[in-house]
Amino acid sequence: MDISQQQQRQEQVVRHTEHAADRTAAAAEQTKDSADRRTELAADRTVFAAERTYAAWVRTGLAALASGIGAKQLLGGLIPEWVIWGAGTVLVLFSAFCFGAAVWRQLSPGPPPPNPDTPRLSPVLLVVVNGFLVLVALSALVGIWFGRTGGN
């Protein structure tokens, strides 16, 4: 090989290396964008998981509230009054706890996710709705303590 052929070969190698560097830079940028998007989607999934947890707490509280009220009405005349009163009280107090825990878990989910696209539930709305549910639970508790039993 003469010197001109060696120079041509070196120029080809340089062009090929520059082209490979450009492709590598483009691939790195695409990977970075892809990783950022995956992180955003993971943050959205975290928000949705927190909402499912909130819904589970509220659902459990409503079931406990209905069970406490139902115990008062359905068990009257079948078992002693103090058992009905105790079971209803525990169930209704547990429902009030669930409503409070739902708000606490939604407002304190742990470390914040990195900039989700999904908006979070309004804290004011959570406090108002669950505060109302706690008042309903406490009213049911008063009904269990002082109301008539279904069997009387």
Legacy VTK file of the C-alpha trace (Angstrom):
# vtk DataFile Version 3.0
C-alpha trace
ASCII
DATASET POLYDATA
POINTS 152 float
0.000 0.000 0.000
1.303 3.365 -0.875
0.938 6.498 1.272
-2.155 7.877 -0.535
-4.002 4.602 -0.017
-3.063 4.629 3.665
-4.360 8.192 4.001
-7.608 7.250 2.267
-7.970 4.259 4.577
-7.311 6.458 7.618
-9.905 8.988 6.406
-12.444 6.167 5.976
-11.710 4.934 9.475
-12.089 8.468 10.860
-15.426 8.961 9.037
-16.638 5.567 10.202
-15.617 6.369 13.802
-17.338 9.778 13.664
-20.480 8.164 12.250
-20.405 5.498 14.987
-19.949 8.226 17.617
-22.959 10.123 16.236
-25.081 6.946 16.290
-23.952 6.184 19.846
-24.840 9.719 20.986
-28.286 9.432 19.362
-28.846 6.021 20.995
-27.780 7.412 24.378
-30.246 10.307 24.020
-33.034 7.921 23.035
-32.222 5.674 26.002
-32.255 8.689 28.319
-35.637 9.803 26.962
-36.957 6.260 27.298
-35.731 6.008 30.899
-37.279 9.388 31.743
-40.606 8.271 30.293
-40.483 4.995 32.210
-39.827 6.992 35.381
-42.831 9.239 34.669
-45.046 6.212 34.027
-43.815 4.610 37.254
-44.746 7.807 39.101
-48.236 7.643 37.575
-48.574 4.024 38.706
-47.549 5.094 42.208
-50.323 7.706 42.276
-52.879 5.158 41.081
-51.700 2.638 43.687
-52.161 5.264 46.419
-55.702 5.907 45.160
-56.471 2.166 45.215
-55.178 2.009 48.791
-57.389 4.961 49.722
-60.409 3.274 48.123
-59.655 0.034 49.996
-59.585 1.860 53.334
-62.883 3.610 52.604
-64.476 0.382 51.351
-63.366 -1.452 54.514
-64.715 1.384 56.665
-68.091 1.329 54.923
-68.319 -2.446 55.329
-67.478 -2.172 59.039
-70.034 0.619 59.462
-72.757 -1.414 57.753
-71.827 -4.460 59.848
-71.999 -2.464 63.087
-75.413 -1.066 62.226
-76.581 -4.460 61.010
-75.430 -6.125 64.231
-77.700 -3.821 66.201
-80.723 -4.563 64.028
-80.234 -8.230 63.158
-78.930 -9.700 66.399
-81.492 -8.098 68.722
-83.346 -10.804 70.655
-80.862 -13.508 69.607
-77.887 -12.745 71.832
-77.434 -10.651 74.980
-77.717 -6.898 74.554
-74.182 -6.249 75.854
-72.697 -8.464 73.103
-74.638 -6.558 70.444
-73.594 -3.256 71.985
-69.917 -4.334 72.170
-69.763 -5.785 68.643
-71.535 -2.794 67.131
-69.277 -0.387 69.016
-66.079 -2.125 67.894
-67.228 -2.301 64.266
-68.326 1.333 64.103
-65.176 2.582 65.847
-63.120 0.506 63.421
-64.988 2.140 60.530
-64.135 5.608 61.877
-60.496 4.508 62.182
-60.539 3.295 58.552
-61.894 6.634 57.318
-59.146 8.492 59.193
-56.454 6.073 58.045
-57.597 6.499 54.436
-56.906 10.233 54.558
-53.656 9.788 56.475
-52.347 7.180 53.981
-53.356 9.290 50.981
-51.739 12.452 52.312
-48.589 10.682 53.632
-47.780 8.015 51.032
-44.026 8.113 51.683
-41.383 9.542 49.396
-42.916 11.594 46.604
-42.881 10.106 43.124
-40.872 12.014 40.516
-43.286 14.382 38.733
-46.264 12.201 37.755
-48.485 13.254 34.852
-51.534 12.142 36.827
-53.054 14.698 39.213
-53.510 13.617 42.837
-56.806 13.770 44.692
-57.439 17.083 46.424
-56.502 16.922 50.129
-59.412 19.226 51.001
-61.853 16.885 49.266
-60.382 13.890 51.109
-60.683 15.560 54.500
-64.242 16.790 53.866
-65.603 13.481 52.549
-63.888 11.321 55.136
-64.723 13.773 57.917
-68.376 13.393 56.945
-68.009 9.603 56.989
-66.506 9.774 60.495
-69.505 11.854 61.618
-71.837 9.239 60.124
-69.926 6.519 61.987
-70.146 8.415 65.264
-73.880 8.997 64.716
-74.291 5.270 64.130
-72.393 4.654 67.364
-74.838 6.872 69.249
-77.666 4.925 67.611
-76.126 1.642 68.726
-75.690 2.853 72.289
-79.057 4.562 72.741
-81.294 3.259 69.941
-83.759 0.414 70.071
-82.602 -3.085 69.247
-84.343 -4.867 66.381
-85.639 -7.626 68.690
-87.346 -5.342 71.255
LINES 1 153
152 0 1 2 3 4 5 6 7 8 9 10 11 12 13 14 15 16 17 18 19 20 21 22 23 24 25 26 27 28 29 30 31 32 33 34 35 36 37 38 39 40 41 42 43 44 45 46 47 48 49 50 51 52 53 54 55 56 57 58 59 60 61 62 63 64 65 66 67 68 69 70 71 72 73 74 75 76 77 78 79 80 81 82 83 84 85 86 87 88 89 90 91 92 93 94 95 96 97 98 99 100 101 102 103 104 105 106 107 108 109 110 111 112 113 114 115 116 117 118 119 120 121 122 123 124 125 126 127 128 129 130 131 132 133 134 135 136 137 138 139 140 141 142 143 144 145 146 147 148 149 150 151
